[in-house]
Amino acid sequence: MKRNKKRGTLILFILTAICSLCFFKCAPKTEPLLACDCPPGFQLSEENACEARNLYQQYNSLQQSGVGGLKTALPIPRDGFFPQQIDLGRLLFFDPILSKDSTISCASCHNPYKGFADGMAVTIGVGGAIQTRSAPTLWNVAYLNSFFWDGRSQSLEDQMQGPLFSPIEMATTRSQLLQVLNANTTYRKMFLEAFPEQRGDSIQLNQIYTSITAFESTLISLNSRYDQYAHGYAEALTEQEIEGLNIFRSFVARCAECHTPPLFTNQQIAIIGVPEPEGVPFDRGAEIPNNDSTMRGGFKVPTLRNIAKTAPYMHSGSKETLRDAAEFYNLGRGHAVPKDENLILHWHIWEPNLTDDELDRLVDFMNTLTDESFMPKIPKEVPSGLPVNIIAPEMKHKQEGTI
């Protein structure tokens, strides 16, 4: 009895010690301000890093490119951020303090309730400044290797500096950004928590970029009904949706040659000859950052993940519905190219002559790519005290008295 009692006491001591170490790891001195657990879809390592976990990791991928059939691995993601950095990035993402006049946040153009786009043909910056392109979705950006419609950035850290410091988008400056965040006591404490090895308590620009990147890298959408079908659950899709998938992957429609599973983008620049809205000058696209006339009118192939949530479509939002977008490809190679433009169209663009029924089946299939099960928690308030102004659709209806 005494031996068993000693053994029980020892086990209790060990468990208590382990729990104490875990708590110390998350909150070494005071009650933590930030989360110490990873978001869904990530596993916390012993080094306090959130590592991506999904079923696609059981498959192989040719040259880690993440393109192929139903059972193809994804590219290597951006992961390994501390949970505290991810949570801090979440708060920054929704905080209007990042803009010049504290009126818009990252979420203003990348609204989680609109597929992390904004539901408009082109985005609007501070003071109502109208942009020239639509806001791409942020779902699965952890797996992308270039950003913006013209592919001019190769990292999320670099990409975010575009809208932050553009005079017609968020319009802040590096000095203003540092000033307003360092003047906020709560943010200074949070940055110390997220970056425990930093020297001093002054917030640095690279820490801001890292935090927002950490959050954006957790926006994972890989559990749609299509994914369930791809992993072997045959009943996840209806007969019409499977027909749409077969058309999508066929050599006639050729959709999958650019919108390749599992990301549903091959991440390349393609020139497809989409016209600009009436009265809008021709957008030279990837020609500008690459200084290459052969890329004139070229844009990055967008992902189709959550595509049903991100209307309108194309770089200028010129197609209002998925049916409109699908029909554009069916009307023939170069049918909408301006007469004064001599574009080198992508070789995949041709005239598939799909029937109306086949176009409908394509739309049916694309609707199966919706998955928001890992939707992040939208903060009710942010450290600046400014309004978040991101309202769930059901709450908006209640406020408007429609339900």
Secondary structure, DSSP 8 states (H G I E B T S, - for coil): -HHHHHHHHHHHHHHHHHHHHHHHHH-SSS--SS--S--TTEEE-TTS-EEE--GGGGS--GGG--BSSSS---------B-HHHHHHHHHHHT-GGGSTTS---HHHHSBGGGTTB-SSSS-B-GGG-B-SS-----TTGGG-S-BSTT--BSSHHHHHHHHHH-TTTT---HHHHHHHHHT-HHHHHHHHHH-TT-SSS---HHHHHHHHHHHHTT-----SHHHHHHTT-GGGS-HHHHHHHHHHHSTTT-GGGTS-TBTT----EE-------TT-----BTHHHHT-GGGTTBEE----TTGGGS-SBSTT--B-SHHHHHHHHHS-TTTTS-TT------TT-------HHHHHHHHHHHGGG---TT-----SS-TT--------HHHHHHHHT--
